[in-house]
């Protein structure tokens, strides 16, 4: 029993180290893509959004297949191969000077993610007990915030010299992550039994309750991905500085480090997971509506603070809720399929967000994208409330 507890503790410690490296490398590059290709090179936001959406859809849309392979062959080989492919994608992006090269780099990055993301998520579900899972997700999210601000600040510093250094720097970080996993990660099995990959896929596809939830969450993800597309552009225009993107992630980090864990503990004690998801989504939708009328940097950061507070409330509850529905026989497959909503919502969010930005600029209606995003958030809120069996008056009261 003591040996099992020690193995769990060591495994969770490695997950925290690995997560910090991966998040740092990702945020070194992706928040700066729109700044470089749209703001610096003058490419259309729709073309860049298509590349970002391709990465999102590839990584998350194929997550079920990556997860089924991890259930069959174990976590380690999939994680190492995926991180090497992500490094190749970033190296290709560093040299991109045409849209098709950017799209290819995003495709490689997405394929790498679809290999390493589901087994990493399954390891969290495997190594944490249900009663501690929400708190562990909170720790991971706190790390995400710290890694994001560190990566964005370092990437924006490199951007002063050349975007090639940004892409190559991200590639080096993922090569280091691949080496760490190859050296330190034990050969964990993430499913209780090994079975043909197709069996795990069929088990997940037959779970209608699970699929309905993850697909409805597409609306939530459509809002959240704007942090990597529309929000950096808006912050840059309001402040006149690319460095302000790093400040944006600094705000998220400050809120996460001070509020995420205590709010998760309070939520565990007093509120259902479903209530926390609805409350966070309501705050995110409200803040995006307010962005339509923001004209000053200080106001923008205040509104963003409300948006980040919404994600802080939603994310641990959403991850815990999804993990609680995963069946042990196909744990990685379930965690891969849980990204289907992110694939759909993220892919549409990137492309539609870019198209809306271009359209709003032509029509001189800068607030239009934000209003439409807030409406999508409201529709998602209603759909989730119905799934959770909450009436609209109850949902509004809980969100308040």
N, C-alpha and C positions, 0 to 999 in steps of 0.2 A: 504493500500500500504506500509506504514511504517512497519507494522507487518510482511508482507511478506519479505521485505528487511532484517529485523532483523533475521528472520528465516533462510534466505539464508546465512547471515553472520555467524550465530552460527553454521549452518550445515557445512559450509566450514572450520570453525575453528576446529571443531571436526574431520573432514576428515584429516586435516593436522596433528593433534595429533595422530590419529589412524595410519596414514601412517608411521609416524616416528617409532612407536613401532613395527609395522609389519616388516618394512624393517630391523630394528636393529636385531630383532629376527631371521629373515631369514639369514642374512649375518653373524651372529654368527656361523652358522652351515655349510651352503652349500658350501662356497668356500674352507672349510677345509676338506671336505669329501675326495677329491682326494689326498690331502696331507697325511691324516691319513691312508687310506686304500691302496693306491698305494705306496706312498713313505715310510711310516713307517712300514706297515704290509706286503708289497710286493705282494699285490693282483694284478691281471692283470687290466690294465686300461680299457679294454673292459668290464670286469665284473662290475666295478664301473660305467663306462659310461652307461651300461645297466640300473643300478638302477637310475641314474640321469635322463636318458631318460624316464624311466617309470614314474617318478614323473612329468616330464615335459608334457609327452603325456597325462597322466591321468588328471592333473589339467587343461590343456588348451584344450585337445581334448573333454572333457566332459563339457566344459564351457557353451555350448549352453543349455544343460539340467539344469545345475545349474542356469543359467540366467532365463530360462523359469519358474523354481520353484519360483525364486525371483519375477518375474512379477506376479505370481499367489498369493503368500503368503506374499509378502513384503520383505524388505531387512534384517531387524533385526534378525529374527530367523535363516535365512541361514548363516549370518555372524557369529553369536555366535556359532552355531553348527560346522561350518567349522573351526573356530579357535581352538575349543576344540579337533577336530580330528587332526589338525596339531600338537598340543601339544602332543597328543598320539603318533604320528609318530616320533617326535623328541625323546621322551622318549624311544621308541623302538629302535631307531638308537643308542642311548647311550649304549645299551647293546648288539648290534649286533657283533657277532664274526664269522658269516658265511655269504656267499653271499645272501642266501635266506632270512636271517633276515634283511640284508640291503635293499633288494628289497621290503620286506614287509613294512619296515619303510618308504621307498620312496612312496609306494603305498598309505599308510595312509596319508602321507603329501600331496600327490597330490589330493586325494579325498577331504581333508579339503580345499585345495585351490580352487577346482572347486565349492565349496559351497560359500566361502566368496568373491572370487575375482570378479565375474561378478556383484553382487549387489553393491559392493564398487565402481566399475567403473561406473555403472549406476547412482549412487548418484552424482558423479562428473558431469556427463552430465546433470542431473536434476537440480542441484543447481547452475550451472554456466551459464551465458548468452553467446551466441555464440561469441560476440566480446571480451570477457575476457577469453575465454576457453584456448586459447594457452598460455596465461600468467600464468593461474592457473596450467596448466600442467607443465610449467617451474618451478614453485614453488615446485610442487610435486617431480620433478626430482632433484631439488637441495636438497630437503630433502632426496631423495633416496641416493644421493651421500654421504651426511653427515651420514645418518644411516648406509650405507654400510661400510664406513671406520670405524665408531665407533664399529659396530658389528664385522667386521673382526679383528680389533685390539684386542677387548675384547676376541673374540673366540680364536685367536692365542695365547693370554696370557694364557687362560685356557688349551689350548692344551699342554702347557709345563708340566702340571700336569697329565692330562689324558683326552682322548677324551670323556669319560663318562661325565665329567663336561661340556663339550661343548654341547652335546646333551641335558642333563638335564637343562642346562641354557637356551637353546632355548625353551624348553618346558615350563619353568616358564614364559618366556616373552610372549608366546602366551596364556597362562592361564590368564595373566594380561590383554592382549588385549581383550580376551573374556569377562572378568569381566567389563572392561571399556565400551564395546559396550552394554552389558546387562544393565548396569546402566545408561549410558549417551545418547545412541543413540535413538532418537525418532523413532516411528513406521512409517517410511516413506514408501509411495507407490512409486515404481520406474517406473510403467507403468501408462498411462493415464486412463486405464480401466482394470479391472480384467477379464481375460478370461482363458479358459482351457489351460494348458501348451502346449498341442499339437498345438493349433492355433498359438501361438507365434513361435513355431519351424517351422511350415509350412511357415509362413510369411518370416522368415529369409532364409530358404532354397530356396524359390522362387526368392530371390533377387540375380540374377546372377552377376550383376556388383559388388555388395558388396563382394560376395564369391570369385570372380576372384581376386579381390585386396588382400584380406586377405590370400588367398592361395599362391599368388605370393610372398608375404612378407615372406614366409617360408625361402627363401634364405637369407634374411636379418637376421632372427632369428638364422639360422644355424651359421652365423658368430658371432653374439653377445653372444651366450651361451658359447663360448670358454673362456670367462672371468672367468667361473667357472670350467673349466676342463683343457684345454691345457695351458692357460696362467699362472695359479698359479704354475703348474709343471715346466714350462720353467723359470719363475722368480726364483723359489726355486733352480733350477740347476745352474743358472747363478750367483746367489748371495750366495748360500750355507746357506740361512737362511729362515725359515718359516715366520719370522717376516716381510720379504720383501713383502709378500702378503698384509699385512696391508698397507705398503708404496704404493703399487700399487693403492689401493682404496683411499689412501690419495691424490695421484696425481689426480685421477678422481674427488674427492671432491673439490680440489683446482680449477681445471678447471671449474667445474660446478658452484661453488659459484661465480666465477669471470666473467664467460662468458655466462652461460646458459640464464639468464634472458635478458641481453642486446642483445644477438644474436637473441633471440625470438622476441624482440621488433623490431629489424632491419628487421628480416624476415617478420614480419607482414606488415611492411610498404612498403617493396620493392620487395618481392619475393612471388610467389605462393607456396602453400603448397607442390605441386608436385615437384617443383624445389628444395626446401629444402630437401625433402626426397632423391632425386637423388644425390645431392651434398654430403650429409652425407654418403650415401652408397659408393660413389666413394672414399672418404677418408678412410673409413674402409677397403675396398678391397685393396687399395694401401698399407696401413700400414701392413696388414697381409702378403702381398707379401714381404715386407721389413723384416719381422720377420724371413724369411728363411735364411737371411745372417747375422743376428745379433749374435754377439759373446761376447759382453761386456754388463754389467748391465746398464751403462749409455745410451748406444745406444738403449737397449730394452725399457727403460723408455721413451726415446724420441719418439720411434715408437708408444708406447702405448699412448702417449699424442696425436698423430695424430688420433689414433683409437678412443679415448675418445672424441675428438673434433667432429669426424664424428657422434658419437651417440648423442652428445649434439645438433647438428644441426638437426638430423633426428627425434629424439623421440617426441619433442613437435608437430612437423608438422605431424608425423604419427598418433599420438593420436587424434589430432584435426581433421585430414582428416577422420579417421574412425568414430569418434563420430558424425561428420556432416552427415554421411550416415545412422545413426541409426534412425529408425522410433519410435516416442513416444509411439505407442501402444505396442511395445515390446522392450523397451529400454535395459533392462538387458539381454534379449536374444541376441540382436545384439552385445552387449559388450562381452557376453560370446562367441559368434561365432567369434568375431574378434580375439580370441585367437587360432583359428584353425591353422593359419599359425605358431604360436609359438609352438603349439603341434607338428605339423609335422616337422618344421625346428629344433625345440629344441630337439625333440626326436631323430631324425636322427643325429643331430649335436653332441649330447652327445655320442651316441653309435659309430657312424662313426669316431668321433674325437678320442675316446679311441682306437678303432681298428687301425686307422691310426697311432697313436702314437706307439702302440706295433709293428706294421709292420715296421715303420720307424726305430725304435730302432734295430730291428733284421737285417735290411738291411743297418744300419749305414747311413741313409739318413734323418738326423734330419730336413731338410728344406722341405721335401715332404708334410707334412700336411698343412703347411702354404701356399705353392704354390697352392695346390688343393682348399683350402678355398678361396683364392683370385680369382681363376677362377670361382668358384660358385658365388662370389660377382659380377663379371663382367656379368655373364649370367643373374643374377637377375636385375642388372642395365638395361640391354637391354630390358628385359621383361616388367619392369615397365615403361620405357620410351615409349614403344609402347602402353601400356594401357593409358598412360597420353596424347597420341597423339603428342608426341615430336619426331622429327626425330633424328637420331643418331648424326649428326653434331651439332644440337641444344642442344641435351642432353649433349654432351661433353663440349660445350661452357658454358652451365649453371653450370655444375659440377665444371668447372674451376673457 
